[in-house]
Amino acid sequence: MRSKFQLNNVLLLVIVAALAIFPFISDSRTWTILLTQIFIFSILAMSYDILLGYTGIVSFGHAMFFGMGAYTTAILLHQFEATLSMFFLSIIIGMIIAAVISFLVGLLTLRLKSHFFAMLTLAVSGLFLVLAEKWRTLTHGNDGFTFRAPEFFKDRMMFYLLVLICLVLVYFFLRRFVESPLGRVLIAVRENEQRTKSLGYQTLYYKVIASVIAGIVASLAGSLYAVSLRFVNTSVLTMDITLDALLMTIIGGVGTLIGPIIGAGVIELAQHYLSGLAKEYPIFERWIIFFGIIYILAVIFFPRGIVGTIQYAFWKRKNKAIKGPIRPSRRKVVAK
């Protein structure tokens, strides 16, 4: 088991090293920007997986934490000098705001179950969207505003490497989180909350902690997303952001941190290529329909997600090898 764990870590380090070397050996600016977007949405999808995959919470308001990070970084870099220190300070402030809001919203909403909770999170997220639309003196409403990024990120390669480092750090932090005793309790809540309560655990507190962690990580993704575009508007608070995180988690594999990363890659690459084909072939003008077909096929053939299906196949094969072939019993049936 230990050797398997070490092999997985070595494989991850090799992949990370290859991604870090990529911008130095490739002159493709398009691929650098695309991979940066994949890394950012991977962070967002992993934060959503903490709720859906490890705690069993379906939230329709996750975009508000993403938007908080994006607006906090954009406003501070727009109002003050766009230095590297201000950039990191804006990320920290965005995380603090997201932590406070997710804590308060979690206390108010996590007492509800299933679709009642999902609808209430959607309503709260809608309030923040309306606030961003109406507070035009600060957010400029739907029009949004541009801002200057730190001079250090003038070279896209430097920003690419920063986002990759953030992705690696978030992955190992969340993996340590879900493998801790607290993470095991969250999994127990996901499997059977009533039985977990009967064991003496205050499940509400654990779900609030999961909500705070997910909100902080989503805020980080929002800050990086705003800087990658040098522009922000109310689209960062819309339902589309939450749906993207949900689709990435489901397609990649719910309850697996690697799954959301793969799901983010699949969806971003599919959107990129389908939108590119729409410019060349008129049949692909409604590319969102083809994207929906890809999603349906992925759910049919990979019901547990890409990573979940692969893990289940290996688990099934391993159990079959341990049990061996089923042999008929040698007992003789004696008629009465």
Secondary structure as GFF3:
##gff-version 3
##sequence-region A 1 336
A	DSSP	alpha_helix	2	25	.	.	.	ID=ss1
A	DSSP	alpha_helix	29	52	.	.	.	ID=ss2
A	DSSP	alpha_helix	63	79	.	.	.	ID=ss3
A	DSSP	alpha_helix	84	109	.	.	.	ID=ss4
A	DSSP	alpha_helix	114	134	.	.	.	ID=ss5
A	DSSP	alpha_helix	136	139	.	.	.	ID=ss6
A	DSSP	three_ten_helix	141	143	.	.	.	ID=ss7
A	DSSP	beta_strand	145	146	.	.	.	ID=ss8
A	DSSP	three_ten_helix	151	154	.	.	.	ID=ss9
A	DSSP	alpha_helix	156	178	.	.	.	ID=ss10
A	DSSP	alpha_helix	181	191	.	.	.	ID=ss11
A	DSSP	alpha_helix	193	198	.	.	.	ID=ss12
A	DSSP	alpha_helix	203	229	.	.	.	ID=ss13
A	DSSP	beta_strand	231	232	.	.	.	ID=ss14
A	DSSP	three_ten_helix	234	237	.	.	.	ID=ss15
A	DSSP	alpha_helix	239	252	.	.	.	ID=ss16
A	DSSP	alpha_helix	258	280	.	.	.	ID=ss17
A	DSSP	three_ten_helix	282	284	.	.	.	ID=ss18
A	DSSP	alpha_helix	287	301	.	.	.	ID=ss19
A	DSSP	alpha_helix	305	323	.	.	.	ID=ss20
###
